[in-house]
Amino acid sequence: MGEIDLIGTKDGILAFVEVKTRQNGRFGEGREFVDKRKQERIRTTAQYYLLEHPELLLQPRFDVAEITAHDGTATKEPIIHYLENAFY
């Protein structure tokens, strides 16, 4: 159905995380590329995941991790912005 970049738990939350990596903000921030269509695909995939794992009685949340890596994979210290509850 789709893919989710990261799934993690903390403090009773089940976070479904979309990761967007850019070398710079020239074409926009990473979060801008998580449009309504992408959000819907992530939500649908998360629903399937939850159906497959009914034992996970955690509050779901949708986050976006923006990574700016100015030198691509050679970047030694990327800049990371983590957005909790980026969409519903």
C-alpha positions as CSV (number, residue, x, y, z in Angstrom):
1,M,0.0,0.0,0.0
2,G,2.8,2.4,0.9
3,E,5.8,2.9,3.0
4,I,6.6,4.7,6.2
5,D,10.2,5.8,6.8
6,L,10.3,5.3,10.5
7,I,8.0,4.0,13.2
8,G,8.9,4.5,16.8
9,T,7.4,4.6,20.3
10,K,8.0,6.9,23.3
11,D,5.9,7.8,26.3
12,G,2.7,6.1,25.0
13,I,3.0,7.5,21.5
14,L,3.4,5.5,18.3
15,A,5.1,7.9,15.8
16,F,4.9,7.4,12.1
17,V,7.7,9.5,10.7
18,E,8.3,10.8,7.2
19,V,11.9,11.8,6.6
20,K,12.8,14.4,4.0
21,T,16.4,15.2,3.2
22,R,17.6,18.2,1.3
23,Q,21.0,19.8,0.5
24,N,19.5,23.2,0.9
25,G,16.2,25.0,1.1
26,R,16.4,26.4,-2.5
27,F,13.4,24.4,-3.6
28,G,11.5,24.6,-0.3
29,E,11.6,23.0,3.1
30,G,11.3,19.2,3.5
31,R,7.9,19.5,5.2
32,E,6.5,21.2,2.1
33,F,6.9,18.0,0.1
34,V,4.6,16.1,2.5
35,D,1.5,17.3,0.6
36,K,-2.1,16.2,1.2
37,R,-1.7,13.2,-1.1
38,K,1.5,12.0,0.6
39,Q,-0.2,12.5,4.0
40,E,-3.2,10.4,2.9
41,R,-0.9,7.5,1.8
42,I,1.0,7.6,5.1
43,R,-2.3,7.6,7.1
44,T,-3.6,4.7,5.0
45,T,-0.4,2.7,5.5
46,A,-0.4,3.5,9.2
47,Q,-4.0,2.1,9.5
48,Y,-2.9,-1.2,7.9
49,Y,0.1,-1.3,10.3
50,L,-2.2,-0.8,13.2
51,L,-4.5,-3.6,11.9
52,E,-1.6,-5.9,11.7
53,H,-0.4,-5.0,15.2
54,P,-3.5,-4.8,17.4
55,E,-1.4,-5.3,20.5
56,L,0.0,-1.8,20.1
57,L,-2.4,0.2,22.3
58,L,-0.6,3.5,21.8
59,Q,-1.7,6.9,20.6
60,P,-0.7,7.3,16.9
61,R,1.0,10.5,15.8
62,F,2.4,11.7,12.4
63,D,5.7,13.5,12.4
64,V,8.1,14.8,9.8
65,A,11.9,14.8,10.2
66,E,13.6,17.4,8.0
67,I,17.3,16.8,7.4
68,T,19.5,19.4,5.7
69,A,22.8,17.9,4.5
70,H,24.7,20.6,2.6
71,D,27.3,18.2,1.4
72,G,24.9,15.3,0.7
73,T,26.1,12.0,2.2
74,A,29.4,13.5,3.0
75,T,27.8,15.9,5.5
76,K,29.4,15.4,8.9
77,E,26.8,17.3,10.9
78,P,23.5,17.5,9.2
79,I,20.8,19.9,10.5
80,I,17.8,18.1,11.8
81,H,14.4,19.7,12.5
82,Y,11.9,17.3,14.0
83,L,8.2,18.3,13.7
84,E,5.8,16.4,16.0
85,N,2.1,16.3,15.0
86,A,3.1,17.6,11.5
87,F,-0.3,16.5,10.2
88,Y,-3.4,14.6,11.3
